[in-house]
């Protein structure tokens, strides 16, 4: 399970980073099996540690 999850996360991040619009959206995060709000800190750390150049754009549900 964990290897599959890890592969899905890094595959998605690699695809987004290589795309014409390197923006990681809430839909991407959900497709990786993660929670856009609850796992935001994890993603920020992951992007920083591995030097993955994507912009993290996740809607904030507290604000209209």
mmCIF file of the N, C-alpha and C atoms, coordinates in Angstrom:
data_MODEL
# 
_entry.id   MODEL 
# 
loop_
_atom_site.group_PDB 
_atom_site.id 
_atom_site.type_symbol 
_atom_site.label_atom_id 
_atom_site.label_alt_id 
_atom_site.label_comp_id 
_atom_site.label_asym_id 
_atom_site.label_entity_id 
_atom_site.label_seq_id 
_atom_site.pdbx_PDB_ins_code 
_atom_site.Cartn_x 
_atom_site.Cartn_y 
_atom_site.Cartn_z 
_atom_site.occupancy 
_atom_site.B_iso_or_equiv 
_atom_site.pdbx_formal_charge 
_atom_site.auth_seq_id 
_atom_site.auth_comp_id 
_atom_site.auth_asym_id 
_atom_site.auth_atom_id 
_atom_site.pdbx_PDB_model_num 
ATOM 1   N N  . UNK A 1 1  ? 0.822   -1.199 0.000   1.00 0.00 ? 1  UNK A N  1 
ATOM 2   C CA . UNK A 1 1  ? 0.000   0.000  0.000   1.00 0.00 ? 1  UNK A CA 1 
ATOM 3   C C  . UNK A 1 1  ? 0.865   1.263  0.000   1.00 0.00 ? 1  UNK A C  1 
ATOM 4   N N  . UNK A 1 2  ? 1.861   1.308  0.893   1.00 0.00 ? 2  UNK A N  1 
ATOM 5   C CA . UNK A 1 2  ? 2.671   2.515  1.034   1.00 0.00 ? 2  UNK A CA 1 
ATOM 6   C C  . UNK A 1 2  ? 3.543   2.772  -0.187  1.00 0.00 ? 2  UNK A C  1 
ATOM 7   N N  . UNK A 1 3  ? 4.059   1.710  -0.788  1.00 0.00 ? 3  UNK A N  1 
ATOM 8   C CA . UNK A 1 3  ? 4.862   1.877  -1.993  1.00 0.00 ? 3  UNK A CA 1 
ATOM 9   C C  . UNK A 1 3  ? 3.988   2.414  -3.130  1.00 0.00 ? 3  UNK A C  1 
ATOM 10  N N  . UNK A 1 4  ? 2.775   1.900  -3.251  1.00 0.00 ? 4  UNK A N  1 
ATOM 11  C CA . UNK A 1 4  ? 1.862   2.374  -4.284  1.00 0.00 ? 4  UNK A CA 1 
ATOM 12  C C  . UNK A 1 4  ? 1.497   3.840  -4.057  1.00 0.00 ? 4  UNK A C  1 
ATOM 13  N N  . UNK A 1 5  ? 1.225   4.191  -2.820  1.00 0.00 ? 5  UNK A N  1 
ATOM 14  C CA . UNK A 1 5  ? 0.894   5.581  -2.469  1.00 0.00 ? 5  UNK A CA 1 
ATOM 15  C C  . UNK A 1 5  ? 2.076   6.500  -2.795  1.00 0.00 ? 5  UNK A C  1 
ATOM 16  N N  . UNK A 1 6  ? 3.258   6.089  -2.402  1.00 0.00 ? 6  UNK A N  1 
ATOM 17  C CA . UNK A 1 6  ? 4.467   6.866  -2.665  1.00 0.00 ? 6  UNK A CA 1 
ATOM 18  C C  . UNK A 1 6  ? 4.666   7.065  -4.167  1.00 0.00 ? 6  UNK A C  1 
ATOM 19  N N  . UNK A 1 7  ? 4.513   6.004  -4.929  1.00 0.00 ? 7  UNK A N  1 
ATOM 20  C CA . UNK A 1 7  ? 4.662   6.095  -6.381  1.00 0.00 ? 7  UNK A CA 1 
ATOM 21  C C  . UNK A 1 7  ? 3.637   7.035  -6.993  1.00 0.00 ? 7  UNK A C  1 
ATOM 22  N N  . UNK A 1 8  ? 2.396   6.959  -6.517  1.00 0.00 ? 8  UNK A N  1 
ATOM 23  C CA . UNK A 1 8  ? 1.332   7.824  -7.041  1.00 0.00 ? 8  UNK A CA 1 
ATOM 24  C C  . UNK A 1 8  ? 1.644   9.297  -6.750  1.00 0.00 ? 8  UNK A C  1 
ATOM 25  N N  . UNK A 1 9  ? 2.112   9.588  -5.550  1.00 0.00 ? 9  UNK A N  1 
ATOM 26  C CA . UNK A 1 9  ? 2.446   10.973 -5.183  1.00 0.00 ? 9  UNK A CA 1 
ATOM 27  C C  . UNK A 1 9  ? 3.565   11.503 -6.066  1.00 0.00 ? 9  UNK A C  1 
ATOM 28  N N  . UNK A 1 10 ? 4.669   10.763 -6.165  1.00 0.00 ? 10 UNK A N  1 
ATOM 29  C CA . UNK A 1 10 ? 5.801   11.255 -6.944  1.00 0.00 ? 10 UNK A CA 1 
ATOM 30  C C  . UNK A 1 10 ? 5.518   11.289 -8.439  1.00 0.00 ? 10 UNK A C  1 
ATOM 31  N N  . UNK A 1 11 ? 4.713   10.371 -8.935  1.00 0.00 ? 11 UNK A N  1 
ATOM 32  C CA . UNK A 1 11 ? 4.337   10.390 -10.352 1.00 0.00 ? 11 UNK A CA 1 
ATOM 33  C C  . UNK A 1 11 ? 3.532   11.653 -10.663 1.00 0.00 ? 11 UNK A C  1 
ATOM 34  N N  . UNK A 1 12 ? 2.561   11.949 -9.828  1.00 0.00 ? 12 UNK A N  1 
ATOM 35  C CA . UNK A 1 12 ? 1.743   13.144 -10.040 1.00 0.00 ? 12 UNK A CA 1 
ATOM 36  C C  . UNK A 1 12 ? 2.585   14.406 -9.938  1.00 0.00 ? 12 UNK A C  1 
ATOM 37  N N  . UNK A 1 13 ? 3.436   14.485 -8.917  1.00 0.00 ? 13 UNK A N  1 
ATOM 38  C CA . UNK A 1 13 ? 4.288   15.672 -8.763  1.00 0.00 ? 13 UNK A CA 1 
ATOM 39  C C  . UNK A 1 13 ? 5.218   15.844 -9.957  1.00 0.00 ? 13 UNK A C  1 
ATOM 40  N N  . UNK A 1 14 ? 5.774   14.758 -10.465 1.00 0.00 ? 14 UNK A N  1 
ATOM 41  C CA . UNK A 1 14 ? 6.658   14.826 -11.631 1.00 0.00 ? 14 UNK A CA 1 
ATOM 42  C C  . UNK A 1 14 ? 5.905   15.293 -12.869 1.00 0.00 ? 14 UNK A C  1 
ATOM 43  N N  . UNK A 1 15 ? 4.705   14.767 -13.060 1.00 0.00 ? 15 UNK A N  1 
ATOM 44  C CA . UNK A 1 15 ? 3.904   15.166 -14.226 1.00 0.00 ? 15 UNK A CA 1 
ATOM 45  C C  . UNK A 1 15 ? 3.530   16.637 -14.161 1.00 0.00 ? 15 UNK A C  1 
ATOM 46  N N  . UNK A 1 16 ? 3.121   17.098 -12.991 1.00 0.00 ? 16 UNK A N  1 
ATOM 47  C CA . UNK A 1 16 ? 2.739   18.506 -12.845 1.00 0.00 ? 16 UNK A CA 1 
ATOM 48  C C  . UNK A 1 16 ? 3.960   19.406 -13.047 1.00 0.00 ? 16 UNK A C  1 
ATOM 49  N N  . UNK A 1 17 ? 5.099   19.044 -12.472 1.00 0.00 ? 17 UNK A N  1 
ATOM 50  C CA . UNK A 1 17 ? 6.314   19.848 -12.606 1.00 0.00 ? 17 UNK A CA 1 
ATOM 51  C C  . UNK A 1 17 ? 6.772   19.949 -14.062 1.00 0.00 ? 17 UNK A C  1 
ATOM 52  N N  . UNK A 1 18 ? 6.551   18.903 -14.847 1.00 0.00 ? 18 UNK A N  1 
ATOM 53  C CA . UNK A 1 18 ? 6.982   18.884 -16.246 1.00 0.00 ? 18 UNK A CA 1 
ATOM 54  C C  . UNK A 1 18 ? 5.952   19.497 -17.192 1.00 0.00 ? 18 UNK A C  1 
ATOM 55  N N  . UNK A 1 19 ? 4.784   19.833 -16.692 1.00 0.00 ? 19 UNK A N  1 
ATOM 56  C CA . UNK A 1 19 ? 3.728   20.347 -17.559 1.00 0.00 ? 19 UNK A CA 1 
ATOM 57  C C  . UNK A 1 19 ? 3.932   21.834 -17.871 1.00 0.00 ? 19 UNK A C  1 
ATOM 58  N N  . UNK A 1 20 ? 3.161   22.322 -18.841 1.00 0.00 ? 20 UNK A N  1 
ATOM 59  C CA . UNK A 1 20 ? 3.235   23.729 -19.222 1.00 0.00 ? 20 UNK A CA 1 
ATOM 60  C C  . UNK A 1 20 ? 2.755   24.638 -18.095 1.00 0.00 ? 20 UNK A C  1 
ATOM 61  N N  . UNK A 1 21 ? 1.866   24.138 -17.253 1.00 0.00 ? 21 UNK A N  1 
ATOM 62  C CA . UNK A 1 21 ? 1.351   24.896 -16.116 1.00 0.00 ? 21 UNK A CA 1 
ATOM 63  C C  . UNK A 1 21 ? 1.643   24.108 -14.839 1.00 0.00 ? 21 UNK A C  1 
ATOM 64  N N  . UNK A 1 22 ? 2.797   24.332 -14.223 1.00 0.00 ? 22 UNK A N  1 
ATOM 65  C CA . UNK A 1 22 ? 3.194   23.545 -13.051 1.00 0.00 ? 22 UNK A CA 1 
ATOM 66  C C  . UNK A 1 22 ? 2.480   23.979 -11.768 1.00 0.00 ? 22 UNK A C  1 
ATOM 67  N N  . UNK A 1 23 ? 1.163   23.865 -11.789 1.00 0.00 ? 23 UNK A N  1 
ATOM 68  C CA . UNK A 1 23 ? 0.344   24.253 -10.641 1.00 0.00 ? 23 UNK A CA 1 
ATOM 69  C C  . UNK A 1 23 ? -0.324  23.018 -10.072 1.00 0.00 ? 23 UNK A C  1 
ATOM 70  N N  . UNK A 1 24 ? -0.072  22.762 -8.797  1.00 0.00 ? 24 UNK A N  1 
ATOM 71  C CA . UNK A 1 24 ? -0.655  21.622 -8.111  1.00 0.00 ? 24 UNK A CA 1 
ATOM 72  C C  . UNK A 1 24 ? -1.963  22.066 -7.470  1.00 0.00 ? 24 UNK A C  1 
ATOM 73  N N  . UNK A 1 25 ? -3.069  21.523 -7.943  1.00 0.00 ? 25 UNK A N  1 
ATOM 74  C CA . UNK A 1 25 ? -4.384  21.918 -7.464  1.00 0.00 ? 25 UNK A CA 1 
ATOM 75  C C  . UNK A 1 25 ? -4.947  20.906 -6.469  1.00 0.00 ? 25 UNK A C  1 
ATOM 76  N N  . UNK A 1 26 ? -6.066  21.263 -5.873  1.00 0.00 ? 26 UNK A N  1 
ATOM 77  C CA . UNK A 1 26 ? -6.735  20.355 -4.942  1.00 0.00 ? 26 UNK A CA 1 
ATOM 78  C C  . UNK A 1 26 ? -7.124  19.057 -5.638  1.00 0.00 ? 26 UNK A C  1 
ATOM 79  N N  . UNK A 1 27 ? -7.472  19.133 -6.920  1.00 0.00 ? 27 UNK A N  1 
ATOM 80  C CA . UNK A 1 27 ? -7.830  17.930 -7.670  1.00 0.00 ? 27 UNK A CA 1 
ATOM 81  C C  . UNK A 1 27 ? -6.632  16.992 -7.793  1.00 0.00 ? 27 UNK A C  1 
ATOM 82  N N  . UNK A 1 28 ? -5.452  17.563 -8.056  1.00 0.00 ? 28 UNK A N  1 
ATOM 83  C CA . UNK A 1 28 ? -4.234  16.744 -8.105  1.00 0.00 ? 28 UNK A CA 1 
ATOM 84  C C  . UNK A 1 28 ? -3.997  16.055 -6.761  1.00 0.00 ? 28 UNK A C  1 
ATOM 85  N N  . UNK A 1 29 ? -4.158  16.829 -5.691  1.00 0.00 ? 29 UNK A N  1 
ATOM 86  C CA . UNK A 1 29 ? -3.901  16.297 -4.354  1.00 0.00 ? 29 UNK A CA 1 
ATOM 87  C C  . UNK A 1 29 ? -4.855  15.150 -4.047  1.00 0.00 ? 29 UNK A C  1 
ATOM 88  N N  . UNK A 1 30 ? -6.130  15.325 -4.381  1.00 0.00 ? 30 UNK A N  1 
ATOM 89  C CA . UNK A 1 30 ? -7.108  14.250 -4.164  1.00 0.00 ? 30 UNK A CA 1 
ATOM 90  C C  . UNK A 1 30 ? -6.760  13.022 -5.011  1.00 0.00 ? 30 UNK A C  1 
ATOM 91  N N  . UNK A 1 31 ? -6.302  13.244 -6.240  1.00 0.00 ? 31 UNK A N  1 
ATOM 92  C CA . UNK A 1 31 ? -5.937  12.135 -7.117  1.00 0.00 ? 31 UNK A CA 1 
ATOM 93  C C  . UNK A 1 31 ? -4.753  11.346 -6.552  1.00 0.00 ? 31 UNK A C  1 
ATOM 94  N N  . UNK A 1 32 ? -3.926  12.005 -5.743  1.00 0.00 ? 32 UNK A N  1 
ATOM 95  C CA . UNK A 1 32 ? -2.800  11.321 -5.098  1.00 0.00 ? 32 UNK A CA 1 
ATOM 96  C C  . UNK A 1 32 ? -3.242  10.566 -3.854  1.00 0.00 ? 32 UNK A C  1 
ATOM 97  N N  . UNK A 1 33 ? -4.518  10.695 -3.483  1.00 0.00 ? 33 UNK A N  1 
ATOM 98  C CA . UNK A 1 33 ? -5.020  10.022 -2.295  1.00 0.00 ? 33 UNK A CA 1 
ATOM 99  C C  . UNK A 1 33 ? -4.768  10.809 -1.023  1.00 0.00 ? 33 UNK A C  1 
ATOM 100 N N  . UNK A 1 34 ? -4.529  12.107 -1.174  1.00 0.00 ? 34 UNK A N  1 
ATOM 101 C CA . UNK A 1 34 ? -4.263  12.962 -0.019  1.00 0.00 ? 34 UNK A CA 1 
ATOM 102 C C  . UNK A 1 34 ? -5.401  13.950 0.188   1.00 0.00 ? 34 UNK A C  1 
ATOM 103 N N  . UNK A 1 35 ? -5.432  14.578 1.339   1.00 0.00 ? 35 UNK A N  1 
ATOM 104 C CA . UNK A 1 35 ? -6.436  15.588 1.665   1.00 0.00 ? 35 UNK A CA 1 
ATOM 105 C C  . UNK A 1 35 ? -5.855  16.969 1.376   1.00 0.00 ? 35 UNK A C  1 
ATOM 106 N N  . UNK A 1 36 ? -6.512  17.779 0.549   1.00 0.00 ? 36 UNK A N  1 
ATOM 107 C CA . UNK A 1 36 ? -5.970  19.093 0.190   1.00 0.00 ? 36 UNK A CA 1 
ATOM 108 C C  . UNK A 1 36 ? -5.674  19.987 1.393   1.00 0.00 ? 36 UNK A C  1 
ATOM 109 N N  . UNK A 1 37 ? -6.483  19.938 2.420   1.00 0.00 ? 37 UNK A N  1 
ATOM 110 C CA . UNK A 1 37 ? -6.245  20.794 3.582   1.00 0.00 ? 37 UNK A CA 1 
ATOM 111 C C  . UNK A 1 37 ? -5.349  20.115 4.614   1.00 0.00 ? 37 UNK A C  1 
ATOM 112 N N  . UNK A 1 38 ? -5.694  18.915 4.996   1.00 0.00 ? 38 UNK A N  1 
ATOM 113 C CA . UNK A 1 38 ? -4.983  18.223 6.059   1.00 0.00 ? 38 UNK A CA 1 
ATOM 114 C C  . UNK A 1 38 ? -3.555  17.836 5.706   1.00 0.00 ? 38 UNK A C  1 
ATOM 115 N N  . UNK A 1 39 ? -3.279  17.621 4.424   1.00 0.00 ? 39 UNK A N  1 
ATOM 116 C CA . UNK A 1 39 ? -1.949  17.188 4.006   1.00 0.00 ? 39 UNK A CA 1 
ATOM 117 C C  . UNK A 1 39 ? -1.136  18.308 3.363   1.00 0.00 ? 39 UNK A C  1 
ATOM 118 N N  . UNK A 1 40 ? -1.618  19.538 3.474   1.00 0.00 ? 40 UNK A N  1 
ATOM 119 C CA . UNK A 1 40 ? -0.922  20.673 2.853   1.00 0.00 ? 40 UNK A CA 1 
ATOM 120 C C  . UNK A 1 40 ? 0.500   20.815 3.391   1.00 0.00 ? 40 UNK A C  1 
ATOM 121 N N  . UNK A 1 41 ? 0.670   20.762 4.698   1.00 0.00 ? 41 UNK A N  1 
ATOM 122 C CA . UNK A 1 41 ? 1.994   20.890 5.300   1.00 0.00 ? 41 UNK A CA 1 
ATOM 123 C C  . UNK A 1 41 ? 2.940   19.807 4.824   1.00 0.00 ? 41 UNK A C  1 
ATOM 124 N N  . UNK A 1 42 ? 2.422   18.588 4.743   1.00 0.00 ? 42 UNK A N  1 
ATOM 125 C CA . UNK A 1 42 ? 3.219   17.466 4.235   1.00 0.00 ? 42 UNK A CA 1 
ATOM 126 C C  . UNK A 1 42 ? 3.680   17.748 2.811   1.00 0.00 ? 42 UNK A C  1 
ATOM 127 N N  . UNK A 1 43 ? 2.784   18.237 1.967   1.00 0.00 ? 43 UNK A N  1 
ATOM 128 C CA . UNK A 1 43 ? 3.146   18.525 0.577   1.00 0.00 ? 43 UNK A CA 1 
ATOM 129 C C  . UNK A 1 43 ? 4.161   19.649 0.477   1.00 0.00 ? 43 UNK A C  1 
ATOM 130 N N  . UNK A 1 44 ? 3.990   20.692 1.276   1.00 0.00 ? 44 UNK A N  1 
ATOM 131 C CA . UNK A 1 44 ? 4.941   21.810 1.267   1.00 0.00 ? 44 UNK A CA 1 
ATOM 132 C C  . UNK A 1 44 ? 6.336   21.298 1.631   1.00 0.00 ? 44 UNK A C  1 
ATOM 133 N N  . UNK A 1 45 ? 6.416   20.485 2.682   1.00 0.00 ? 45 UNK A N  1 
ATOM 134 C CA . UNK A 1 45 ? 7.708   19.921 3.086   1.00 0.00 ? 45 UNK A CA 1 
ATOM 135 C C  . UNK A 1 45 ? 8.284   19.021 1.998   1.00 0.00 ? 45 UNK A C  1 
ATOM 136 N N  . UNK A 1 46 ? 7.446   18.192 1.399   1.00 0.00 ? 46 UNK A N  1 
ATOM 137 C CA . UNK A 1 46 ? 7.886   17.272 0.355   1.00 0.00 ? 46 UNK A CA 1 
ATOM 138 C C  . UNK A 1 46 ? 8.444   18.040 -0.847  1.00 0.00 ? 46 UNK A C  1 
ATOM 139 N N  . UNK A 1 47 ? 7.748   19.072 -1.269  1.00 0.00 ? 47 UNK A N  1 
ATOM 140 C CA . UNK A 1 47 ? 8.206   19.874 -2.403  1.00 0.00 ? 47 UNK A CA 1 
ATOM 141 C C  . UNK A 1 47 ? 9.538   20.547 -2.096  1.00 0.00 ? 47 UNK A C  1 
ATOM 142 N N  . UNK A 1 48 ? 9.680   21.036 -0.874  1.00 0.00 ? 48 UNK A N  1 
ATOM 143 C CA . UNK A 1 48 ? 10.917  21.716 -0.479  1.00 0.00 ? 48 UNK A CA 1 
ATOM 144 C C  . UNK A 1 48 ? 12.085  20.734 -0.370  1.00 0.00 ? 48 UNK A C  1 
ATOM 145 N N  . UNK A 1 49 ? 11.871  19.616 0.293   1.00 0.00 ? 49 UNK A N  1 
ATOM 146 C CA . UNK A 1 49 ? 12.944  18.631 0.502   1.00 0.00 ? 49 UNK A CA 1 
ATOM 147 C C  . UNK A 1 49 ? 13.469  18.084 -0.823  1.00 0.00 ? 49 UNK A C  1 
ATOM 148 N N  . UNK A 1 50 ? 12.556  17.771 -1.742  1.00 0.00 ? 50 UNK A N  1 
ATOM 149 C CA . UNK A 1 50 ? 12.967  17.172 -3.011  1.00 0.00 ? 50 UNK A CA 1 
ATOM 150 C C  . UNK A 1 50 ? 13.193  18.203 -4.115  1.00 0.00 ? 50 UNK A C  1 
ATOM 151 N N  . UNK A 1 51 ? 12.993  19.484 -3.827  1.00 0.00 ? 51 UNK A N  1 
ATOM 152 C CA . UNK A 1 51 ? 13.241  20.527 -4.810  1.00 0.00 ? 51 UNK A CA 1 
ATOM 153 C C  . UNK A 1 51 ? 12.345  20.437 -6.022  1.00 0.00 ? 51 UNK A C  1 
ATOM 154 N N  . UNK A 1 52 ? 11.097  20.036 -5.800  1.00 0.00 ? 52 UNK A N  1 
ATOM 155 C CA . UNK A 1 52 ? 10.141  19.917 -6.903  1.00 0.00 ? 52 UNK A CA 1 
ATOM 156 C C  . UNK A 1 52 ? 9.528   21.292 -7.136  1.00 0.00 ? 52 UNK A C  1 
ATOM 157 N N  . UNK A 1 53 ? 9.660   21.776 -8.358  1.00 0.00 ? 53 UNK A N  1 
ATOM 158 C CA . UNK A 1 53 ? 9.263   23.141 -8.686  1.00 0.00 ? 53 UNK A CA 1 
ATOM 159 C C  . UNK A 1 53 ? 7.825   23.192 -9.207  1.00 0.00 ? 53 UNK A C  1 
ATOM 160 N N  . UNK A 1 54 ? 6.882   23.216 -8.281  1.00 0.00 ? 54 UNK A N  1 
ATOM 161 C CA . UNK A 1 54 ? 5.473   23.396 -8.622  1.00 0.00 ? 54 UNK A CA 1 
ATOM 162 C C  . UNK A 1 54 ? 4.887   24.423 -7.674  1.00 0.00 ? 54 UNK A C  1 
ATOM 163 N N  . UNK A 1 55 ? 3.825   25.064 -8.121  1.00 0.00 ? 55 UNK A N  1 
ATOM 164 C CA . UNK A 1 55 ? 3.116   26.010 -7.275  1.00 0.00 ? 55 UNK A CA 1 
ATOM 165 C C  . UNK A 1 55 ? 1.929   25.276 -6.651  1.00 0.00 ? 55 UNK A C  1 
ATOM 166 N N  . UNK A 1 56 ? 1.854   25.332 -5.349  1.00 0.00 ? 56 UNK A N  1 
ATOM 167 C CA . UNK A 1 56 ? 0.782   24.654 -4.629  1.00 0.00 ? 56 UNK A CA 1 
ATOM 168 C C  . UNK A 1 56 ? -0.385  25.609 -4.475  1.00 0.00 ? 56 UNK A C  1 
ATOM 169 N N  . UNK A 1 57 ? -1.501  25.293 -5.140  1.00 0.00 ? 57 UNK A N  1 
ATOM 170 C CA . UNK A 1 57 ? -2.690  26.128 -5.077  1.00 0.00 ? 57 UNK A CA 1 
ATOM 171 C C  . UNK A 1 57 ? -3.827  25.267 -4.560  1.00 0.00 ? 57 UNK A C  1 
ATOM 172 N N  . UNK A 1 58 ? -4.176  25.496 -3.306  1.00 0.00 ? 58 UNK A N  1 
ATOM 173 C CA . UNK A 1 58 ? -5.258  24.734 -2.699  1.00 0.00 ? 58 UNK A CA 1 
ATOM 174 C C  . UNK A 1 58 ? -6.249  25.749 -2.123  1.00 0.00 ? 58 UNK A C  1 
ATOM 175 N N  . UNK A 1 59 ? -7.503  25.588 -2.512  1.00 0.00 ? 59 UNK A N  1 
ATOM 176 C CA . UNK A 1 59 ? -8.540  26.495 -2.025  1.00 0.00 ? 59 UNK A CA 1 
ATOM 177 C C  . UNK A 1 59 ? -8.653  26.415 -0.515  1.00 0.00 ? 59 UNK A C  1 
ATOM 178 N N  . UNK A 1 60 ? -8.853  27.558 0.101   1.00 0.00 ? 60 UNK A N  1 
ATOM 179 C CA . UNK A 1 60 ? -9.013  27.614 1.549   1.00 0.00 ? 60 UNK A CA 1 
ATOM 180 C C  . UNK A 1 60 ? -10.497 27.666 1.861   1.00 0.00 ? 60 UNK A C  1 
ATOM 181 N N  . UNK A 1 61 ? -11.046 26.629 2.513   1.00 0.00 ? 61 UNK A N  1 
ATOM 182 C CA . UNK A 1 61 ? -12.487 26.574 2.720   1.00 0.00 ? 61 UNK A CA 1 
ATOM 183 C C  . UNK A 1 61 ? -13.021 27.591 3.731   1.00 0.00 ? 61 UNK A C  1 
ATOM 184 N N  . UNK A 1 62 ? -12.133 28.251 4.468   1.00 0.00 ? 62 UNK A N  1 
ATOM 185 C CA . UNK A 1 62 ? -12.604 29.193 5.473   1.00 0.00 ? 62 UNK A CA 1 
ATOM 186 C C  . UNK A 1 62 ? -13.000 30.536 4.883   1.00 0.00 ? 62 UNK A C  1 
ATOM 187 N N  . UNK A 1 63 ? -12.524 30.784 3.650   1.00 0.00 ? 63 UNK A N  1 
ATOM 188 C CA . UNK A 1 63 ? -12.741 32.121 3.078   1.00 0.00 ? 63 UNK A CA 1 
ATOM 189 C C  . UNK A 1 63 ? -13.524 32.020 1.761   1.00 0.00 ? 63 UNK A C  1 
ATOM 190 N N  . UNK A 1 64 ? -14.455 32.945 1.563   1.00 0.00 ? 64 UNK A N  1 
ATOM 191 C CA . UNK A 1 64 ? -15.238 32.893 0.312   1.00 0.00 ? 64 UNK A CA 1 
ATOM 192 C C  . UNK A 1 64 ? -14.430 33.253 -0.914  1.00 0.00 ? 64 UNK A C  1 
# 
